Each structure stands twice: as C-alpha cells, then as structure tokens.
Amino acid sequence: MKKTGYTFPLLSDPDTETIRRYDLLHKGESPGGHDIARPAEFLVDRNSIVRWRNLTEDLRIRARPEQMLEAARSLR
C-alpha cells in the first residue's frame, strides 16, 4: 500500500470471512472452478453502516462513477 501510494484502506480476505458476511460468495465461479467474490461496491458511513450497495453477477459490470456520486449525494 505504501509503495504504491494508496491512501485508502483495502481489504484482503483470503478466508472469505467478509465475503460471506456480505453475501458476496460466488461458488465455483472462477475460471478454475474456485469460489470467488461477486463484484460489488459499497458506500459505508463513518459509523460502519452500509448506506448503498451495488451487486452484480458479472465481473465486467461495475457501478459507473456518476452512479456512486449520485448515491453519495442522496445520503446527505
């Protein structure tokens, strides 16, 4: 993280604890047939409450920046 200059937290979840907690497990969906996380974006407030989420079944589909900004603005 420090080497690349990232200033925000990233989650590493090798035991899939968080993936399972947020119901993001995609059983057997990796090219090798292993479990992977479903694509998802979350907006979490300072009290750790998920205020918005975008879940997809297709790893190529993500929320557009304007969707996330609109969602963040609507939370104010």
CNS distance restraints for C-alpha pairs under 8 A (distance, minus, plus):
assign (resid   1 and name CA) (resid   5 and name CA) 6.17 0.50 0.50
assign (resid   1 and name CA) (resid   6 and name CA) 5.44 0.50 0.50
assign (resid   1 and name CA) (resid   7 and name CA) 7.77 0.50 0.50
assign (resid   2 and name CA) (resid   6 and name CA) 6.35 0.50 0.50
assign (resid   2 and name CA) (resid   7 and name CA) 7.96 0.50 0.50
assign (resid  13 and name CA) (resid  17 and name CA) 6.62 0.50 0.50
assign (resid  13 and name CA) (resid  18 and name CA) 6.52 0.50 0.50
assign (resid  13 and name CA) (resid  19 and name CA) 7.29 0.50 0.50
assign (resid  16 and name CA) (resid  20 and name CA) 5.99 0.50 0.50
assign (resid  16 and name CA) (resid  25 and name CA) 7.81 0.50 0.50
assign (resid  17 and name CA) (resid  21 and name CA) 6.24 0.50 0.50
assign (resid  18 and name CA) (resid  22 and name CA) 6.24 0.50 0.50
assign (resid  19 and name CA) (resid  23 and name CA) 6.19 0.50 0.50
assign (resid  19 and name CA) (resid  24 and name CA) 5.03 0.50 0.50
assign (resid  19 and name CA) (resid  25 and name CA) 5.75 0.50 0.50
assign (resid  19 and name CA) (resid  37 and name CA) 6.18 0.50 0.50
assign (resid  20 and name CA) (resid  24 and name CA) 5.88 0.50 0.50
assign (resid  20 and name CA) (resid  25 and name CA) 5.70 0.50 0.50
assign (resid  24 and name CA) (resid  37 and name CA) 5.32 0.50 0.50
assign (resid  24 and name CA) (resid  38 and name CA) 5.00 0.50 0.50
assign (resid  24 and name CA) (resid  39 and name CA) 7.67 0.50 0.50
assign (resid  24 and name CA) (resid  40 and name CA) 7.73 0.50 0.50
assign (resid  25 and name CA) (resid  35 and name CA) 6.74 0.50 0.50
assign (resid  25 and name CA) (resid  36 and name CA) 5.99 0.50 0.50
assign (resid  25 and name CA) (resid  37 and name CA) 4.83 0.50 0.50
assign (resid  25 and name CA) (resid  38 and name CA) 5.99 0.50 0.50
assign (resid  26 and name CA) (resid  35 and name CA) 5.65 0.50 0.50
assign (resid  26 and name CA) (resid  36 and name CA) 5.23 0.50 0.50
assign (resid  26 and name CA) (resid  37 and name CA) 5.49 0.50 0.50
assign (resid  26 and name CA) (resid  38 and name CA) 5.55 0.50 0.50
assign (resid  27 and name CA) (resid  34 and name CA) 6.88 0.50 0.50
assign (resid  27 and name CA) (resid  35 and name CA) 4.40 0.50 0.50
assign (resid  27 and name CA) (resid  36 and name CA) 6.55 0.50 0.50
assign (resid  28 and name CA) (resid  32 and name CA) 7.86 0.50 0.50
assign (resid  28 and name CA) (resid  33 and name CA) 4.36 0.50 0.50
assign (resid  28 and name CA) (resid  34 and name CA) 4.45 0.50 0.50
assign (resid  28 and name CA) (resid  35 and name CA) 4.47 0.50 0.50
assign (resid  28 and name CA) (resid  36 and name CA) 7.12 0.50 0.50
assign (resid  29 and name CA) (resid  33 and name CA) 5.57 0.50 0.50
assign (resid  29 and name CA) (resid  34 and name CA) 6.17 0.50 0.50
assign (resid  29 and name CA) (resid  35 and name CA) 5.88 0.50 0.50
assign (resid  29 and name CA) (resid  36 and name CA) 6.35 0.50 0.50
assign (resid  30 and name CA) (resid  34 and name CA) 5.18 0.50 0.50
assign (resid  30 and name CA) (resid  35 and name CA) 6.27 0.50 0.50
assign (resid  30 and name CA) (resid  36 and name CA) 6.05 0.50 0.50
assign (resid  38 and name CA) (resid  55 and name CA) 7.18 0.50 0.50
assign (resid  38 and name CA) (resid  56 and name CA) 6.58 0.50 0.50
assign (resid  38 and name CA) (resid  57 and name CA) 6.11 0.50 0.50
assign (resid  38 and name CA) (resid  58 and name CA) 7.57 0.50 0.50
assign (resid  38 and name CA) (resid  59 and name CA) 6.98 0.50 0.50
assign (resid  39 and name CA) (resid  55 and name CA) 6.10 0.50 0.50
assign (resid  39 and name CA) (resid  56 and name CA) 5.64 0.50 0.50
assign (resid  39 and name CA) (resid  57 and name CA) 6.83 0.50 0.50
assign (resid  39 and name CA) (resid  58 and name CA) 6.98 0.50 0.50
assign (resid  39 and name CA) (resid  59 and name CA) 5.43 0.50 0.50
assign (resid  39 and name CA) (resid  61 and name CA) 7.63 0.50 0.50
assign (resid  39 and name CA) (resid  62 and name CA) 7.16 0.50 0.50
assign (resid  40 and name CA) (resid  53 and name CA) 7.02 0.50 0.50
assign (resid  40 and name CA) (resid  54 and name CA) 5.42 0.50 0.50
assign (resid  40 and name CA) (resid  55 and name CA) 4.54 0.50 0.50
assign (resid  40 and name CA) (resid  56 and name CA) 6.43 0.50 0.50
assign (resid  40 and name CA) (resid  62 and name CA) 7.33 0.50 0.50
assign (resid  41 and name CA) (resid  53 and name CA) 5.58 0.50 0.50
assign (resid  41 and name CA) (resid  54 and name CA) 5.20 0.50 0.50
assign (resid  41 and name CA) (resid  55 and name CA) 6.81 0.50 0.50
assign (resid  41 and name CA) (resid  62 and name CA) 7.71 0.50 0.50
assign (resid  41 and name CA) (resid  63 and name CA) 7.18 0.50 0.50
assign (resid  42 and name CA) (resid  50 and name CA) 6.65 0.50 0.50
assign (resid  42 and name CA) (resid  51 and name CA) 7.53 0.50 0.50
assign (resid  42 and name CA) (resid  52 and name CA) 5.67 0.50 0.50
assign (resid  42 and name CA) (resid  53 and name CA) 4.42 0.50 0.50
assign (resid  42 and name CA) (resid  54 and name CA) 6.57 0.50 0.50
assign (resid  43 and name CA) (resid  50 and name CA) 5.93 0.50 0.50
assign (resid  43 and name CA) (resid  51 and name CA) 5.65 0.50 0.50
assign (resid  43 and name CA) (resid  52 and name CA) 5.12 0.50 0.50
assign (resid  43 and name CA) (resid  53 and name CA) 6.42 0.50 0.50
assign (resid  43 and name CA) (resid  72 and name CA) 7.25 0.50 0.50
assign (resid  44 and name CA) (resid  48 and name CA) 5.61 0.50 0.50
assign (resid  44 and name CA) (resid  49 and name CA) 5.39 0.50 0.50
assign (resid  44 and name CA) (resid  50 and name CA) 4.40 0.50 0.50
assign (resid  44 and name CA) (resid  51 and name CA) 5.64 0.50 0.50
assign (resid  44 and name CA) (resid  52 and name CA) 7.24 0.50 0.50
assign (resid  45 and name CA) (resid  49 and name CA) 5.44 0.50 0.50
assign (resid  45 and name CA) (resid  50 and name CA) 6.55 0.50 0.50
assign (resid  45 and name CA) (resid  51 and name CA) 6.69 0.50 0.50
assign (resid  51 and name CA) (resid  75 and name CA) 7.46 0.50 0.50
assign (resid  52 and name CA) (resid  71 and name CA) 6.91 0.50 0.50
assign (resid  54 and name CA) (resid  62 and name CA) 7.89 0.50 0.50
assign (resid  54 and name CA) (resid  63 and name CA) 6.71 0.50 0.50
assign (resid  56 and name CA) (resid  61 and name CA) 6.67 0.50 0.50
assign (resid  56 and name CA) (resid  62 and name CA) 7.46 0.50 0.50
assign (resid  63 and name CA) (resid  67 and name CA) 6.12 0.50 0.50
assign (resid  63 and name CA) (resid  68 and name CA) 6.67 0.50 0.50
assign (resid  64 and name CA) (resid  68 and name CA) 6.63 0.50 0.50
assign (resid  65 and name CA) (resid  69 and name CA) 6.19 0.50 0.50
assign (resid  66 and name CA) (resid  70 and name CA) 5.99 0.50 0.50
assign (resid  67 and name CA) (resid  71 and name CA) 6.16 0.50 0.50
assign (resid  68 and name CA) (resid  72 and name CA) 6.11 0.50 0.50
assign (resid  69 and name CA) (resid  73 and name CA) 6.11 0.50 0.50
assign (resid  70 and name CA) (resid  74 and name CA) 6.19 0.50 0.50
assign (resid  71 and name CA) (resid  75 and name CA) 6.58 0.50 0.50
assign (resid  72 and name CA) (resid  76 and name CA) 7.18 0.50 0.50
